[in-house]
Amino acid sequence: MDRERGSISPPRLDCGALLLALLLLSAGPAHARTTIVPDDFPTIQAAVDNVVEEPVMAETLLVRGGSYPEWVRIRYRRMVIQAIPPLDGSDRMPEIAGLSVTGRGDGYAFIGLHFTWYVNVISFGPDHFLFAGCRFDRGLSAGGRAPDTLRLTRCLLFQSVIMSGLVATVDSCTVYGPVGINAPDGTFVLDNRFENVPVWALRVGGGRTLVARNRVRGGAAFQAHLEEGDVRFEGNDIEGCQGWGIDIESRGNGHSYLERNQIAHCGGFGIKVHGSGTVRGNFVLDCRGPGIDVDQGEGAGVVEDNVVGRCDLAGIRLTNPYGGLWLPGLAPATMSVRGNTVYACSGPGITISYLPGSTIANNLVYACEALSASDSDPLLISHNNWFPASGEPSSPTDVSVDPQFCDLSADDVRLRSDSPLLDVPGVGRIGALGQGCEAPVVAMGFELSPHVVQPAARARWMTAWLEPPAPFTVQEIDVAS
């Protein structure tokens, strides 16, 4: 794991799956053959049956585009099956009714195939499976005892996909059905597009997970469960989901990281973490539950540099599942809540309970209810901005000033160059975002007296009146300009 850069790099085994396919497709010894269907055999199964079990090199089957209404069964045969254009010159993919593969220390690659029925992969490992540019109409089940690597890349996925193995990867696919992955050594879900998936779009488990740069539109979104290790959700774009955006449950030694995700217009909470978590740099907008909800049971959690807008119940809600009870063997639970911008939520901007010793600092809360804190003394509260103020400040260093957003109506809550929160002396910036625009130039009326200046006049001074338009005041004039 690359802890300095805050991300998980895919292991060499996963990249090796693609390299395996390229090697298998390259020229091999004389006993590795290439067969064309239907030129050499009328069916794919007939070509498969012609391959001896456990060949030294993989057999390559080239399948012309067309319809193959057969359920292909492969057992203990290293094999590459790849689509090639049909004889009529069209771009039709080979349509295969179904596929069942049983591996035992083998390597398999399936490229450019359309499976109209179910695909089942069972491994007695160690095995390597690659599906590239394939279409699955009725789903996929891949796993077994311990397949080394499973990879789906540039595929079109309908109905359910269930994968298990030491390392599993889904990348650059378009997904219309739920995807479930449980891979203890590594799960990588990268650059996919999930469209109106019911129930849950992605459910992952295991000890080392990276879900990054995916796009979700409508339907359900992401869930994760881990007992140990790390799970990371980075740079995902989720919009219009029916329920939650990202829901993570970590227990034991597990820790979750959610960074730079964008979640908007969801029917439930935006981000929920049960267990130890770091929530940093996310944008959560218009959710029907809390924007960020962390149930921190043990150790130190972090919620910082997030933007939460127009969410119900609360912008940021922080709780302890044990209700303040200290349990033997558990480290005390605390939260560091710093540098967040929360605006126009229907409940408190920040609410915290049963988390004594937590820090709330440099947050910008606009048009929300004030801080709600219960059973959390002592809290370290400093240099927050609550505007407009409601009640007494939570700390002598807290302020209540107009933050001067660039364009709140367009959800641009970066700060103008004249914002008093950009660089507070001794504190730095308050809120999640820095300068995003210049202060507007305002034209003012200017009157000089006397109106006519006599050339022979010896007066050393003249008087001028500056009148700023409403709603600006005289005190806001930059005299130096």
C-alpha positions in Angstrom: 0.0 0.0 0.0 1.3 3.4 -0.9 0.5 5.3 2.3 2.3 8.5 1.3 0.1 9.0 -1.7 -3.0 7.9 0.0 -4.0 5.2 -2.5 -3.6 1.5 -3.2 -1.6 0.5 -6.2 -2.9 -2.6 -8.1 -0.6 -5.6 -7.4 1.6 -7.1 -10.0 -0.6 -10.2 -10.1 -3.5 -8.3 -11.5 -1.4 -6.7 -14.3 0.0 -10.1 -15.0 -3.5 -11.3 -16.0 -3.4 -9.1 -19.0 0.2 -10.0 -19.7 -0.8 -13.6 -19.5 -3.4 -13.2 -22.3 -0.8 -11.5 -24.5 1.7 -14.3 -23.9 -0.9 -16.9 -24.6 -1.8 -15.3 -27.8 1.8 -15.1 -29.0 3.5 -17.7 -30.9 4.3 -20.8 -28.8 5.9 -24.2 -29.3 4.8 -26.5 -31.9 2.3 -28.3 -29.6 0.3 -25.0 -29.0 -2.3 -24.7 -31.7 -4.6 -22.1 -33.1 -8.1 -23.3 -34.2 -10.7 -21.3 -36.0 -14.5 -21.9 -35.4 -16.4 -22.7 -37.5 -13.7 -23.2 -40.2 -11.9 -26.1 -38.4 -14.8 -27.3 -36.2 -18.5 -26.6 -36.5 -19.0 -25.7 -32.8 -16.9 -24.2 -30.1 -17.4 -27.2 -27.9 -16.1 -29.5 -30.5 -12.9 -27.4 -30.8 -12.6 -27.4 -27.0 -13.0 -31.2 -26.8 -10.2 -31.6 -29.3 -7.8 -30.0 -26.8 -5.9 -32.4 -24.5 -6.1 -31.8 -20.8 -3.4 -29.7 -19.2 -1.5 -28.7 -22.3 1.9 -27.2 -21.8 0.9 -24.0 -23.7 -2.6 -22.7 -24.0 -4.7 -23.5 -27.1 -6.0 -20.5 -29.0 -9.6 -20.7 -30.4 -10.5 -17.9 -32.8 -14.3 -17.7 -33.1 -15.9 -15.9 -36.0 -18.9 -13.6 -35.3 -22.3 -15.3 -35.4 -24.6 -17.3 -33.2 -23.4 -20.4 -31.3 -26.5 -21.7 -29.3 -24.4 -24.0 -27.1 -23.3 -24.1 -23.5 -19.5 -24.4 -23.7 -17.8 -26.4 -21.0 -14.1 -26.2 -20.4 -12.3 -28.4 -17.8 -8.7 -28.3 -17.0 -7.6 -27.0 -20.4 -5.5 -23.8 -20.7 -7.2 -21.8 -23.3 -7.7 -18.5 -25.0 -10.9 -17.9 -26.9 -11.0 -14.7 -28.9 -13.5 -13.2 -31.3 -12.6 -12.5 -34.9 -14.7 -10.8 -37.6 -17.3 -13.0 -39.4 -16.8 -13.8 -43.1 -19.5 -11.4 -44.1 -17.4 -8.5 -43.0 -19.8 -7.3 -40.3 -18.8 -6.4 -36.7 -21.1 -8.9 -35.1 -19.7 -10.5 -31.9 -19.8 -14.3 -31.4 -23.0 -15.0 -29.4 -22.5 -18.0 -27.0 -25.4 -19.3 -25.0 -23.3 -20.0 -21.9 -20.0 -20.9 -20.4 -18.7 -23.1 -17.6 -15.0 -23.2 -16.8 -13.3 -25.4 -14.2 -9.7 -24.6 -13.7 -6.8 -26.3 -11.8 -3.7 -24.2 -12.0 -4.5 -22.9 -15.4 -4.7 -19.6 -17.4 -7.7 -18.5 -19.4 -8.5 -15.5 -21.5 -11.9 -14.7 -23.1 -11.9 -11.7 -25.5 -14.7 -10.0 -27.4 -17.4 -12.6 -26.7 -21.1 -12.1 -26.1 -22.6 -14.5 -23.5 -26.4 -14.6 -23.9 -26.8 -16.9 -20.8 -25.0 -17.5 -17.5 -21.3 -17.8 -17.1 -19.8 -19.9 -14.3 -16.1 -20.1 -13.4 -14.9 -22.5 -10.7 -11.2 -22.6 -9.7 -9.2 -25.2 -7.8 -6.3 -22.8 -8.2 -4.0 -21.2 -8.6 -5.6 -19.8 -11.8 -5.7 -16.6 -13.8 -8.9 -15.5 -15.6 -9.3 -12.6 -17.9 -12.5 -11.4 -19.6 -11.8 -8.5 -22.0 -14.4 -6.7 -24.1 -17.1 -9.3 -23.3 -20.9 -8.9 -22.8 -22.7 -10.8 -20.1 -26.5 -10.8 -20.5 -27.3 -13.1 -17.6 -24.5 -12.5 -15.2 -21.3 -14.1 -14.0 -20.2 -16.2 -11.0 -16.5 -16.6 -10.7 -14.6 -18.0 -7.7 -13.9 -21.3 -6.0 -11.1 -22.3 -3.7 -8.4 -19.8 -4.4 -8.1 -18.4 -7.9 -5.1 -16.1 -8.0 -6.6 -13.4 -10.3 -9.9 -12.5 -11.8 -10.2 -9.5 -14.1 -13.0 -8.0 -16.1 -12.0 -5.2 -18.4 -14.1 -3.1 -20.9 -17.0 -5.5 -20.5 -20.8 -4.9 -20.5 -22.4 -6.4 -17.5 -26.1 -7.2 -17.0 -27.8 -8.9 -14.0 -25.6 -10.0 -11.1 -21.8 -10.5 -11.1 -20.3 -12.4 -8.1 -16.5 -12.6 -7.9 -14.2 -14.1 -5.3 -10.5 -14.9 -5.4 -7.2 -13.6 -4.0 -7.2 -10.6 -6.3 -10.3 -9.4 -8.3 -10.4 -6.4 -10.7 -13.3 -4.8 -12.6 -12.2 -1.9 -14.7 -13.6 0.3 -17.5 -16.9 -1.7 -17.7 -20.5 -0.5 -18.1 -22.6 -2.1 -15.4 -26.4 -2.6 -15.2 -26.6 -5.3 -12.5 -25.2 -5.6 -9.0 -21.6 -6.5 -8.6 -20.4 -8.4 -5.4 -16.7 -9.0 -4.8 -14.9 -10.7 -1.9 -11.2 -10.9 -2.5 -8.9 -11.0 0.6 -5.7 -9.9 -1.0 -7.0 -7.1 -3.3 -10.2 -5.7 -4.8 -9.9 -3.1 -7.5 -13.0 -1.4 -9.0 -11.8 1.3 -11.3 -13.2 3.6 -14.0 -16.5 1.9 -14.4 -20.0 3.3 -15.2 -23.0 2.0 -13.1 -26.4 2.8 -14.6 -29.6 2.4 -12.6 -28.5 -0.8 -10.8 -31.1 -2.1 -8.4 -30.5 -3.2 -4.8 -26.8 -2.3 -4.7 -24.4 -1.3 -7.4 -21.3 -2.6 -5.7 -20.7 -4.6 -2.6 -17.1 -5.3 -1.6 -15.4 -7.1 1.2 -11.9 -8.2 2.0 -8.9 -6.6 3.5 -7.5 -4.4 0.7 -9.9 -2.5 -1.5 -9.7 0.4 -3.9 -12.9 1.8 -5.5 -11.8 4.8 -7.6 -13.0 7.0 -10.5 -16.3 5.2 -11.0 -19.5 6.9 -12.1 -23.0 6.0 -10.7 -26.2 7.3 -12.1 -29.5 6.4 -10.5 -30.3 3.1 -8.8 -28.2 2.0 -5.9 -24.7 2.8 -5.0 -21.8 1.4 -2.9 -21.4 -0.8 0.2 -18.3 -2.2 1.8 -17.5 -4.5 4.7 -14.1 -5.3 6.2 -12.7 -6.9 9.3 -9.1 -5.7 8.8 -6.9 -3.8 6.3 -8.0 -0.8 4.3 -10.9 0.1 2.0 -10.6 3.2 -0.1 -13.2 5.1 -2.1 -11.5 7.8 -4.1 -12.8 10.2 -6.8 -16.1 8.5 -7.4 -19.1 10.5 -8.9 -22.5 9.4 -7.6 -25.7 11.1 -8.5 -29.4 10.4 -8.2 -29.1 7.2 -6.2 -32.3 5.9 -4.5 -30.7 5.4 -1.1 -27.2 5.9 0.3 -24.2 7.1 -1.6 -21.3 5.2 0.1 -21.9 2.9 3.1 -19.0 1.3 4.9 -18.9 -0.9 7.9 -15.4 -1.7 9.3 -14.7 -3.8 12.3 -11.7 -5.0 14.1 -8.5 -3.5 12.6 -10.3 -2.2 9.5 -10.0 1.4 8.5 -11.9 3.2 5.7 -10.7 6.2 3.6 -13.2 8.3 1.6 -11.5 11.0 -0.4 -12.6 13.4 -3.2 -15.9 11.7 -3.9 -18.9 13.7 -5.3 -22.3 12.6 -4.1 -25.5 14.4 -5.1 -29.3 14.0 -5.0 -29.4 10.7 -3.1 -32.5 9.5 -1.3 -30.6 8.7 2.0 -27.4 9.7 3.6 -24.4 10.7 1.4 -21.6 9.0 3.3 -21.9 6.7 6.2 -19.0 5.1 8.0 -19.5 2.6 10.9 -16.1 2.1 12.5 -12.8 3.9 12.1 -12.7 6.2 9.1 -11.1 9.2 7.4 -13.4 11.3 5.3 -11.6 14.0 3.4 -12.2 16.4 0.5 -15.7 15.0 -0.5 -18.6 17.0 -1.9 -22.1 15.9 -0.7 -25.1 17.8 -1.9 -28.9 17.5 -1.6 -29.2 14.2 0.2 -32.3 13.2 2.2 -30.3 12.2 5.2 -27.1 13.5 6.9 -24.5 14.5 4.4 -21.7 12.7 6.3 -22.5 10.3 9.1 -19.6 8.7 11.1 -20.3 6.2 13.9 -16.8 6.1 15.4 -16.4 3.2 17.8 -12.7 3.1 18.4 -9.6 5.2 17.9 -9.3 8.6 16.1 -11.4 9.5 13.1 -11.0 12.4 10.7 -13.6 14.5 8.9 -11.9 17.4 7.1 -12.0 19.6 4.1 -15.5 18.4 3.0 -18.3 20.4 1.5 -21.8 19.5 2.5 -24.8 21.4 1.2 -28.6 21.3 1.6 -28.8 17.9 3.3 -31.6 16.8 5.7 -31.2 16.2 9.5 -27.6 17.4 9.7 -24.7 18.3 7.6 -22.1 16.3 9.6 -23.3 13.8 12.2 -20.8 12.1 14.5 -21.8 9.4 17.0 -20.4 6.6 19.1 -22.1 3.2 18.7 -21.4 2.3 22.4 -23.1 5.4 23.7 -20.1 6.7 25.6 -19.4 3.4 27.4 -15.7 2.4 27.4 -15.2 -1.3 26.6 -12.1 -3.2 27.6 -9.6 -3.5 24.8 -11.0 -0.6 22.8 -9.1 2.7 22.3 -11.2 5.8 23.2 -13.1 7.1 20.2 -12.4 10.7 19.1 -13.0 12.8 16.0 -11.0 15.6 14.3 -13.5 17.8 12.5 -11.5 20.5 10.6 -11.9 22.8 7.7 -15.3 21.7 6.5 -17.9 23.9 4.7 -21.5 23.1 5.5 -24.4 25.2 4.2 -28.2 25.3 4.0 -28.9 22.0 5.8 -32.2 21.6 7.5 -30.6 20.5 10.9 -27.4 21.4 12.7 -24.4 22.0 10.6 -22.4 19.7 12.9 -23.8 17.4 15.6 -21.6 15.3 17.9 -22.5 12.9 20.7 -20.5 10.6 23.0 -17.1 11.6 21.6 -15.3 13.5 24.3 -11.9 14.8 23.5 -12.8 15.6 19.9 -11.7 18.7 18.0 -13.9 21.0 16.0 -11.9 23.7 14.3 -11.8 26.0 11.3 -15.2 24.9 10.0 -17.5 27.2 8.0 -21.2 26.7 8.8 -23.7 28.8 6.8 -27.5 29.0 7.2 -27.7 25.9 9.3 -28.6 25.3 13.0 -25.8 25.8 15.5 -23.5 23.1 16.8 -25.3 20.4 18.6 -23.1 18.6 21.2 -24.1 16.1 23.8 -22.2 13.9 26.3 -18.9 14.9 24.7 -17.2 17.2 27.2 -14.5 18.2 26.9 -14.6 19.4 23.2 -11.7 21.4 21.7 -13.6 24.1 19.7 -11.8 26.9 18.0 -11.9 29.3 15.1 -15.2 28.2 13.4 -17.5 30.6 11.6 -21.2 30.2 12.2 -23.2 32.6 10.0 -25.7 33.9 10.7 -25.1 33.4 14.4 -27.8 31.6 16.4 -27.2 31.9 20.1 -23.9 32.3 22.0 -20.7 31.2 20.2 -19.3 27.8 21.1 -15.9 29.2 21.7 -14.4 32.6 22.3 -12.4 32.2 19.1 -15.5 31.4 17.0 -16.8 34.2 14.7 -19.9 35.0 12.8 -19.2 36.9 9.5 -20.5 36.6 6.0 -18.1 34.2 4.2 -18.5 35.9 0.8 -19.0 32.8 -1.4 -18.3 33.1 -5.1 -21.8 32.0 -6.2 -24.0 30.2 -3.6 -26.9 29.9 -6.1 -24.7 27.7 -8.3 -23.2 25.8 -5.3 -19.9 27.5 -5.8 -18.8 27.9 -2.2 -15.2 28.9 -2.9 -14.3 32.2 -1.2 -14.0 35.6 -2.9 -10.8 37.4 -2.8 -12.2 39.8 -0.2 -13.5 37.0 2.1 -12.5 37.6 5.7 -12.1 33.8 6.1 -9.3 33.3 3.5 -6.4 34.0 5.8 -7.3 34.6 9.4 -4.2 35.8 11.3 -2.6 33.0 13.2 -5.3 30.6 12.0 -5.2 30.4 8.2 -8.2 29.5 6.1 -11.6 28.7 7.6 -13.7 26.4 5.5 -13.0 23.7 3.0 -12.1 25.8 -0.1 -9.8 28.6 -0.8 -10.1 31.6 -3.2 -12.2 30.9 -6.2 -13.0 34.3 -7.7 -12.1 38.0 -7.4 -14.3 40.4 -5.5 -16.7 42.2 -7.8 -15.8 45.7 -9.0 -18.5 48.2 -7.9 -19.0 51.5 -9.7 -19.5 54.4 -7.4 -20.8 57.9 -7.8 -18.0 60.6 -7.6 -18.6 64.3 -7.0 -15.9 67.0 -6.9 -16.3 70.4 -5.4 -15.9 73.0 -6.7 -17.1 71.8 -10.0 -14.9 74.3 -11.8 -11.3 74.7 -10.8 -9.9 78.2 -11.4 -6.3 78.1 -12.8 -5.3 81.0 -10.6 -6.7 79.4 -7.4 -4.2 78.9 -4.7 -6.2 76.4 -2.6 -4.2 73.3 -1.6 -7.2 71.0 -1.1 -10.3 70.0 -2.9 -13.3 67.9 -1.6 -14.8 64.8 -3.2 -17.8 62.7 -2.3 -17.9 58.9 -2.9 -21.3 57.2 -2.7 -21.4 53.4 -3.0 -24.6 51.8 -4.2 -26.8 49.7 -1.9 -26.2 47.3 -0.2 -22.6 48.4 0.1 -21.6 50.8 2.9 -18.9 53.5 3.2 -16.9 51.3 5.5 -16.5 48.8 2.7 -14.6 51.2 0.4 -11.1 50.2 -0.3 -9.4 53.6 0.2 -6.1 52.4 -1.1 -7.7 51.7 -4.5 
